[in-house]
Amino acid sequence: MNPHCIALLGIGHTNAEVVRRWIDSPIPNCRLVCISKFPFTTYSGMLPGTLANQFSIDEMQIPLGPLAKKAGAELILDECIGLDVETQTLRFANHASLKFDALSIGIGSMPAGWDQHASPSIVPIKPMQTLIERFSQRVVQCQDTANRPPKIVVVGGGVAGVEIAFCVHTRMKHLFPKRPVAIEIVTSGDEIADGLSPRSVRQLRRLLSRRSIGVTTDFRVVEVNQDEVVDLHGNRHPADVVLWATGAAAPPLLGKLNLPTDDRGFLATEQTLRTTADAPIFAVGDSGTILSDPAPKAGVFAVRQAPVLWKNLHATINGTTLSGFKPQKEFLKILNTGDGCALLQYKGHSFHASWCWQLKRWIDQRFIQQYQF
């Protein structure tokens, strides 16, 4: 009897947990195949801290080769270029096609709108696997043409953009200890850090001001040149490096898989995380949207989906009933301010202190070490 095949396309938070669980209790008569364009995956929770030189690059990465080997799984390092839903077959740029009995798609998201501009100054924050390398290259390019710290604009005033701004400020102060560092957050919204309480936002505003990190609201970028960004009304901000950290957009691959999507291009799923296509295909993390109960695109939901996906992969192979996933409405939020402190918000309470950073560091390191072999 040929073994069933479970394929994991993208080894983000949810799919990585499936691999980890497979180590101790593999599904009988099944082969597990992991698929990724990169030989490692990056933990988003530690990326800002790594930008701020608080972690080494190795500390925030999960090497996929050792993880797959520990699980007895196959690893395909290649670009997926298509999916035949009817025959349940994935196609790749260089690897032979793969037939599967169950598929989980977790390839994350991209920041919205960056690809509408061709300027060399743009550095989108994803793919995270290459952000620090791409950012460092751009800073070096700027140093070749100007004997001063590059002017940095972060496009996107959400929690991710604010956290990146704080941590990039720390990195630039290390690189240019005797020179003033110019960083500006621009956002099309009327306030920063949407989703945080007014008290937390006021605290962030004070902290940004103390670090001389500017904030410009109601600034929708429509043009990016070599040395500036321009908004709808012709307002301009000098910018040598444009870190693009806007809200989540669907990666182009999702539109090539012949699967139903929501109005933003993410894969449409049922409460069970299974796509609404008539096939044993799941979409997890940012890649999927539960149509009946959509949640923000945040890593915390990807982590919480893992136990449900694990149950449902078992159920798919065994022909039993699938379980549903219910996104939680309230969860702990900790934003790294890059200075040995963090802003913590939970159930209406808000704190900014070094103990908040120590707690975040402990949570993040404890999480990622489960997957590092």
FENJO-V202975 format. One record per helix or strand of 3 or more residues. SS is the DSSP state (H for helix, E for strand). FROM is the first residue (numbers start at 1). LEN is the number of residues. Records with the same first field share a line. If there is no record, write none. Layout:
BEGIN
SS: FROM-LEN  FROM-LEN
END
This chain:
BEGIN
E: 4-6  30-7  40-3  61-3  74-4  80-5  89-4  102-4  122-3  152-4  183-4  213-4  221-4  228-4  236-3  241-4  267-3  281-3  288-3  333-4  342-5  349-5
H: 13-12  44-8  58-3  64-8  114-3  128-18  159-17  198-13  252-5  285-3  299-20  354-15
END
